Every structure is written in C-alpha cells, then in structure tokens.
Amino acid sequence: MNKNDKDATYPTTDLVILAGGQARRMNGINKLLHQFDDEIQLLKIYQQLKSRVNQVWINSHRDHTIYQRLIPSIQYFQDDEAGFHGPLMGMKSAWSHVSADYVLFVPCDVTYIPNKVISRLHRAMQKNAACEVAVVEINNKALFPFCLLRRSSLSKISEHLRLNQRSLKLCFQEMHMQMARFKNRALFFHSINSFEELQQHRQLSYL
C-alpha cells in the first residue's frame, strides 16, 4: 500500500504520462519537454507525483534518451501499434509493461495536478465495486485522459480499439465510471493545445 499525505492508503499504483500525440496545432513539438510554467512539464509532473506511485512511465514514440537524461529512473514504452491512435491506445499498451494493477494516467500537457489526486481517485472508484475507471473532474469539466484505471479495463479498451472507436468518454461509460471532483478558481486552461493557449496561460499566470 502507498501512503499519501499521511491520511490515506491505496493499492500500489503506477504513473503513466501520456505523450504519444502529434501536437499538430503546436508544430509537432514534444509538449512533455516544453515549459508551460516555471519548469519543464516532465519534471513538474514527476516531482508532484513520484512519491505517491510505485513507478513512473512515459508513453511516447520519441526522445527516450532525453527523458532518461533528465530522470534516470524513468521507464517508457511506445504504443502497441504504429501511428497515432490517441490516448486509448496508450492506455491499452500500458498494461503490457506496468506491474501494478492500478495506473494513474496523466496527459503531458496538463496544467494543474490537484493535491491528493490519487487517493481521491481510488476513493471514487471504491464507491462502486464494478468501477474500472475514475476520472478527474475540475471545475465541472471531466478530464478523461487524467484518470485512474484498473487492469480489468483492458478488455473493454481493446474491444473499442478493435472497432476503431477511440473516444475515451464512450469507452469509460461502459466501465461504471466514477468522478473525483476538484475546484480551482484560478485555473483557466486544463491543458495546452496551441501556442495561443500557451501565451494566454503564461499571461494569466502573472495576474
């Protein structure tokens, strides 16, 4: 069991950072190695969550040498299938590599990671014995790629991909999805998807 903030325990959980996208609206940059705030995204996510998880992984098709130079203990894997099939493929691929039965998935372009996010997600999942996924909801917006999955979710994910159905929301709705709800009145962007959003995010951060 992992201890989180001295007041919660939960099953052994790995962290997978989803960084397998194309970032087409940002000229193909690797957002995980980009700096949105005062720190490179990879280091920001790692520092906030490393003490709460068993192992940290990156789902990415490039820059593996740079990741390990920044964090020697980091592990990584590529999607099971070549091409860009979205976060659902990254989630499916994870189960061939992680040893834990629970994985926290975090998108590489996330701007805010709530405190106690892992323990809160586990608590939400425990509300329904059939639940296979708990999703982070911030300011009433569900962030489907920011979620906790259990290993039994693999069969439903695989079936959706086999049918070329890549929507996280549709897939998760079949898993007795639960929500872990958070508030952050200072948050304007949950993730960064364009250089315009990045510029606005930086400007608003200084207000």
N, C-alpha and C positions, 0 to 999 in steps of 0.2 A: 504494500500500500504506500502511496505517496502522501506526504503531509503538505498542506497548502495553507499558509498564513496562520499556522498553529491551531486552527479551529476546525479543520476539515480533513478527512481522509477519503481516498477514492482509489479504484483499481489502477494498476500500472498502466500508464498511458504514454504513447509516443507522440511526437510532434512531426507533422509533415507540412512544410511550406510549399505551397503550390506556385511554381514559377515556370510552368511549361507553355505559357501563352505566347502569342506573336507580338503583342503590344503594337498593333498596326497603326493606331492613332498617335503613337509616340515614336514613329520611325523605327520600330523594332528594337528599341533599347531593352536591356535587361533591367527591369524595374527593381529586381531584388538587389542589384548592385548600385542603384541610384539613391540619391539623397533627397528625401522629401522634406525632412525637418533638419535637425542638427546632427543626424547620424545616418549612415548607410542602412537601408531597410533591413538587410540581412542581420546586421549587428543589433539593430533596435529590437527586432522580433526575438532573436536569440537571447539577448540579455534579459528581456522581460519574462521569458518562459522557460529558460534552460533548467532552473532549479525545481521546476514543477513537473518535469517529464522525465521519462526513462532515457530516451534517445531522440536526437533531432535529425531529421531527414530533409532533403530538398528534392522535390520532383522537378527536374529540369533537364533539358536536352543540350545544355551548353555551359561553358565557363566553370566546369568542375574543378579545375586546377586553382582558380581564383577563390572559390568557396573554401577549399581546404587550406589555402594560404592564410585566409582570414580567420578560419576556425578549424584547426587541425582535427578535432574530434567529429566534425560534421560527416554525415553519410548522405549519399544521394542515389537517385535512380531515375531512369528515363521511363517514359510511357511504354506499356507493353506493345503498342502498335505505333509505327512511324507516322508522322503527320501531326496535325494539331486538332485533337478531338475534344478539347475542352476539359474542364476540371473533373468531370465524371470519370474520364479515362485515367486521370492522375490518381483518383481515389481507388479505382479498381486495381491499378498497378501497384499501389502501396502494399496491398495485402500479400504480395509475393515476397516482400522484403522485411516488413516490420515483424517483431516477435510479440509485441503487446496485442491484446485483444481489443484495445480501445485506441483510437487515433484522433488527436485534435488536428484538424486541417485549418490552415491559415493562409489566405491569399497573400501573395508577395507585395501587393500594393495597398494593404490595409493601413489606415492612418491612426487607428486607435484600438488598443487592446485593453479591455476592462480588467480591473482587479478581480481576482478570484474567478476568472472566466472558466477555468477547467472544473473547479469544484461546483460551480453553479450549473454548468452543462451536465455534469454527472447527476446532480440533484434533479434536474429537469427530466433526464432520461429515466430516473428511477420512479417517476410518477406513474409510468405505465410499463408493466413487465414485458410487453410486446414491442416496446420502442427500440428502434435500431439507430436513430439519429436524433440529436438535439442541436438546434440551430441558434446562433447568436442573433438577437434582435436588439437594435439600438435605435432609440427614438422612434419606436413603432415601425421600423424598417427591418425586414428579415434579410440577413446577410448569408445567403445559402452556402457560399463556399467556406464560410467561417463556422465550422461545425464540429461536433464530436460524433464519430461513427463507431459502431461495434463490428466485430469481424463477421457476424452473421449477415450484415448488409451486403456482402459481396455478391450473393446470388441475384438479388434484385438489381444491383448496379450492372452486373454482367448481362442480364436479360435486357435491360433498357439499351445498353450499347449494342447488343446484337440486333435490336430492332432499329438502330440508328436514331434512337431517341435520347438526346443529350441534355435535356432540361433537368437541372438539379431539383427544382421545385416539384415537378411531376413525379420524379423518382422518389423523392423523400416523402411525398404524400402517401405512398404505399408502405411506409415504414413506421407508421404510428408516430410521426414527427412531433417532437415537443420543442418549446422555445425557452431560452434563457434570456430574460428581458433586462436591458440596461438603459440608463439615461445619461446623456452628456449634452448639456445645453450649449456648450462651446463648440460642438462638432458640426462642421459644415460639409465635409466630404468623408464618406465612409471608406472610399478607395480613390485612387488617382488613375484616370483613364485617358488623359490628354495633357498636353503641355499647358493648355489654357487652364485646366483644373489645377495643375501643379502651381502655376503662377498665382491663382486666386487663393489656393491653400496657404501658400507662403505669406501672402499679403495679410490674410485674415488672422494668421497665427501671431502677427505682431500687434494686432489691435487690442 
